[in-house]
Amino acid sequence: MSKQIVLMMMMVTISVMRGIQCMQLKAGNWGVSVKSEKETVTNLQFYFHDTLSGQNPSAIQVAQPLDKNKSTLTMFGSIMMADDPLTETSDPKSKLVGRAQGLYGSSCQQELGLLMALSFSFTDGPYNGSSFALMGKNSAMSPVREMPIVGGTGLFRMARGFALAHTVWLNPTNGDAIVGYNVTLVH
């Protein structure tokens, strides 16, 4: 019995070694590329509610510049932690489809420009349990901003793409905002 197991193990090892030798390595000797024709393009439209005011804000400031007087217009150096609801329409009471969680900070001295690092996680419909990661500059005062999608999980595993954001509503006094997102994902 043990001779049969040893013989079988040797045959499996030889087969595996042959398979490895037949592979054409395209990245030196440390990687293999496989082409796939099975990619999906998904378009999503939802609304991001960033609330800085009130009893239960969805974003809070976690860091600020040492000299606040030098950065009052652009808030340069301020960092916010967010857990913002994502809804089906711009109405805050519309159906909740997910949450945007992460941080954003004012990274520009001459304009209101934010560096955003957020995970958009979905809790509704076919995308429940899936997420994508957004990482990039948001020129907040531009009518439409484009930001890169750099990864994903679940149905969006290995996603890439872009998000177009446009401000639907902004309270200039307290910073509360509703932002529409149109996202194109390739996964």
C-alpha positions as CSV (number, residue, x, y, z in Angstrom):
1,M,0.0,0.0,0.0
2,S,2.7,2.5,0.9
3,K,4.6,1.7,-2.3
4,Q,1.5,2.6,-4.3
5,I,1.2,6.0,-2.4
6,V,4.8,6.8,-3.0
7,L,4.5,5.9,-6.7
8,M,1.4,8.0,-7.1
9,M,3.1,11.0,-5.3
10,M,6.0,10.7,-7.7
11,M,3.7,10.7,-10.7
12,V,1.8,13.8,-9.4
13,T,5.1,15.6,-8.8
14,I,6.4,14.8,-12.3
15,S,3.1,16.0,-13.8
16,V,3.3,19.3,-11.9
17,M,6.9,19.9,-12.8
18,R,6.2,19.3,-16.5
19,G,3.3,21.8,-16.3
20,I,5.5,24.4,-14.6
21,Q,8.3,23.9,-17.3
22,C,5.7,24.4,-20.1
23,M,4.5,27.7,-18.8
24,Q,5.7,30.7,-20.7
25,L,6.7,33.3,-18.1
26,K,6.1,36.8,-19.3
27,A,7.5,38.8,-16.4
28,G,11.0,37.4,-16.0
29,N,10.9,34.3,-13.8
30,W,8.5,35.6,-11.2
31,G,5.1,35.8,-12.8
32,V,2.6,34.4,-15.3
33,S,0.1,36.3,-17.3
34,V,-3.2,34.8,-18.4
35,K,-5.5,36.6,-20.7
36,S,-9.2,36.5,-20.0
37,E,-12.0,37.5,-22.2
38,K,-14.5,37.5,-19.3
39,E,-14.6,41.1,-18.0
40,T,-17.8,42.9,-16.9
41,V,-18.5,46.6,-17.1
42,T,-20.8,47.9,-14.4
43,N,-22.3,51.4,-14.2
44,L,-23.6,52.6,-10.8
45,Q,-25.5,55.8,-10.0
46,F,-26.0,56.8,-6.3
47,Y,-25.8,59.7,-3.9
48,F,-23.2,60.3,-1.2
49,H,-24.4,62.2,1.9
50,D,-21.5,63.9,3.8
51,T,-22.9,65.4,7.0
52,L,-20.5,67.4,9.2
53,S,-23.2,69.1,11.4
54,G,-25.8,68.0,13.9
55,Q,-26.1,65.4,16.7
56,N,-24.9,62.5,14.5
57,P,-22.5,63.6,11.8
58,S,-21.3,61.1,9.2
59,A,-17.9,62.7,8.9
60,I,-15.7,64.2,11.7
61,Q,-12.4,66.1,11.7
62,V,-9.6,63.9,13.1
63,A,-6.6,66.3,12.3
64,Q,-6.1,69.9,11.6
65,P,-3.2,72.2,10.7
66,L,-1.2,73.8,13.5
67,D,-1.8,77.3,12.2
68,K,-5.5,77.4,11.3
69,N,-5.3,81.0,10.1
70,K,-3.0,80.1,7.1
71,S,-5.5,77.6,5.7
72,T,-8.9,79.0,6.4
73,L,-10.0,79.2,2.7
74,T,-8.8,75.8,1.5
75,M,-8.7,74.0,4.9
76,F,-5.3,72.7,3.9
77,G,-4.1,70.1,6.3
78,S,-7.5,69.1,7.7
79,I,-8.3,65.4,7.7
80,M,-11.8,63.9,8.0
81,M,-12.9,60.4,8.8
82,A,-16.2,59.4,7.1
83,D,-18.9,56.8,7.3
84,D,-21.3,58.4,4.8
85,P,-24.6,56.9,3.7
86,L,-25.1,56.1,0.0
87,T,-28.7,56.4,-1.3
88,E,-30.6,55.6,-4.4
89,T,-31.7,59.3,-5.0
90,S,-30.5,62.6,-3.7
91,D,-33.2,62.6,-1.0
92,P,-31.5,61.6,2.3
93,K,-34.6,59.5,3.2
94,S,-34.4,57.5,0.0
95,K,-33.4,53.8,0.0
96,L,-30.0,53.2,1.6
97,V,-27.8,51.2,-0.9
98,G,-24.4,51.3,1.0
99,R,-21.8,53.3,2.8
100,A,-18.7,55.2,1.9
101,Q,-16.1,54.7,4.6
102,G,-12.6,56.0,4.9
103,L,-10.9,59.4,5.0
104,Y,-10.4,62.5,3.0
105,G,-8.2,65.5,3.6
106,S,-7.6,68.9,2.2
107,S,-4.4,68.5,0.2
108,C,-4.2,71.7,-1.8
109,Q,-3.1,75.2,-0.7
110,Q,-4.5,77.1,-3.7
111,E,-7.9,75.4,-4.1
112,L,-10.4,73.3,-2.2
113,G,-8.9,70.0,-3.3
114,L,-9.4,66.8,-1.3
115,L,-7.3,63.6,-1.4
116,M,-10.0,60.9,-1.0
117,A,-9.3,57.3,0.2
118,L,-12.7,55.7,0.5
119,S,-14.2,52.2,0.3
120,F,-17.7,52.2,-1.2
121,S,-19.5,49.2,0.4
122,F,-22.9,48.1,-0.8
123,T,-25.7,46.6,1.3
124,D,-28.5,46.3,-1.2
125,G,-29.5,44.2,-4.2
126,P,-27.1,42.1,-6.3
127,Y,-24.1,44.2,-5.1
128,N,-24.7,43.4,-1.4
129,G,-21.4,42.6,0.2
130,S,-19.3,44.0,-2.6
131,S,-17.2,47.1,-2.5
132,F,-14.8,49.2,-4.6
133,A,-12.0,51.5,-3.5
134,L,-11.6,55.1,-4.7
135,M,-8.3,56.9,-4.3
136,G,-7.6,60.3,-5.8
137,K,-7.9,64.0,-6.0
138,N,-11.4,65.6,-5.7
139,S,-11.3,69.2,-6.9
140,A,-14.4,70.0,-4.8
141,M,-15.3,73.3,-6.5
142,S,-15.3,71.9,-10.1
143,P,-18.8,71.1,-11.4
144,V,-17.7,67.5,-12.3
145,R,-14.8,65.7,-10.8
146,E,-13.2,62.4,-12.1
147,M,-11.5,60.1,-9.6
148,P,-9.9,56.7,-10.1
149,I,-11.2,53.3,-8.9
150,V,-8.2,51.2,-7.7
151,G,-9.7,47.9,-6.6
152,G,-12.7,46.1,-5.3
153,T,-14.1,43.0,-3.5
154,G,-17.0,40.6,-4.0
155,L,-18.6,41.1,-7.4
156,F,-16.1,44.0,-8.0
157,R,-13.0,42.0,-7.2
158,M,-10.0,43.4,-9.0
159,A,-12.1,46.4,-10.3
160,R,-10.7,49.4,-12.0
161,G,-12.5,52.3,-13.5
162,F,-13.5,55.9,-12.6
163,A,-16.1,57.8,-10.7
164,L,-17.6,61.1,-11.8
165,A,-18.9,63.2,-8.9
166,H,-21.0,66.3,-9.0
167,T,-22.3,68.3,-6.0
168,V,-26.1,68.3,-5.9
169,W,-26.4,70.4,-2.7
170,L,-23.9,72.1,-0.4
171,N,-24.5,74.1,2.8
172,P,-21.5,76.6,2.7
173,T,-22.1,77.4,6.4
174,N,-21.5,73.9,7.9
175,G,-20.0,72.0,5.0
176,D,-22.8,69.4,4.7
177,A,-23.1,68.1,1.1
178,I,-24.9,65.7,-1.2
179,V,-22.8,64.5,-4.1
180,G,-24.1,62.4,-7.0
181,Y,-21.7,59.7,-8.2
182,N,-21.7,58.0,-11.6
183,V,-19.3,55.1,-11.5
184,T,-18.0,52.9,-14.3
185,L,-16.2,49.7,-13.1
186,V,-14.4,47.0,-15.2
187,H,-14.1,43.8,-13.2
